[in-house]
Amino acid sequence: MMKENSNIWDLLAKRTDHSLSKDEENALERLLKEDASLHRASRLVDESQVKMDTHLLEETMSRTWDKVEAGMKTEKRHRPMFIIRRYAVAACIATLFVLGGLLGYQVWSRPDMLIVMNQGKEALLFTLPDNSKVWLGGGSRLKYPDKLSARDREVYLEGEAFFDVKKDGGRTFQVITDVVEVKVLGTRFDVKVSKSEKMAEVVLESGSVQLNERHDTNKGVILRPGEMGRVRQQADIEVHHVDLQLYTTWKDKYMNIESQKMENVMFMLSKRYHTEIRIEGEDLKEEIFSGRFDIEQSLDDIFETINQMTPIHYQQQPDGTYLVTPQ
């Protein structure tokens, strides 16, 4: 069903710019006849296209979303929402897509670029056109070419993402942020950018990467597996050896913690749940903990599990952060 839905939205996008072949047109008609809800969604697309006006785009899109959400079946358990902004001719397509979230097409100024936004807290896994995999962190977004067909593959990141880059005929793969540029051929690494601190951290799991300060390409270093490069604007790049478990498990289905200080455990959970967790008490910070968590558990459930082995008291603060103290 997921694959058919994906085909339908691609075909609808083509229909808006009159690029459907005869076979594709027949396939679209067949799919719409087989599912009444999809047929209603198609009519809504046509209606919003007729109404589309650049000054009324957002209002029209909002009305279309409301109608489509009321007319189509959705999963009971909603996953993080992500948005792909695509061709201007497809701006009117706003449909509910069964991919664990919502997939919408909206106007963006460069017709050959896509934007993926993770507005939830769970890691969002997707595959780029060159078959590289990306785990996008909560509150993060990635912009990339629709085809990645240039000599050098370039993507633009805000927030945090883990990349598993596929080697592709010697073409380099670049992650560009406001602070750092990361250049690789094929490797696994994590990139986190903090706009407020104007800092980026790149942690390498395997392979090798080259880091360059965004506005000074003469400041460059090569990372080796197990190293983190910390980059600040107008400063030298710092390189440190790190425990990979602390920086890469946020994306996995299960968080396996082996003999870690409680301070490190809370650091890992803060990355996973995209929230700040503070510990009071030096003895508690030094407590050694081992365990295995399912990332689909709530943070409160995980705190309760920890409490069974190491007595703690936790409380969510008015600003949404958590304070953990000895019990």
Helices and strands as residue ranges (DSSP letters): H 2-16, H 22-34, H 36-51, G 54-56, H 57-71, G 88-90, E 94-95, E 103-104, E 113-117, E 124-127, E 133-136, E 141-145, E 153-158, E 160-164, E 173-176, E 180-184, E 188-194, E 199-206, E 209-213, E 216-223, E 227-232, E 238-241, H 244-248, G 249-251, E 254-261, H 262-273, E 277-279, H 282-286, E 288-294, H 299-309, E 312-316, E 322-326
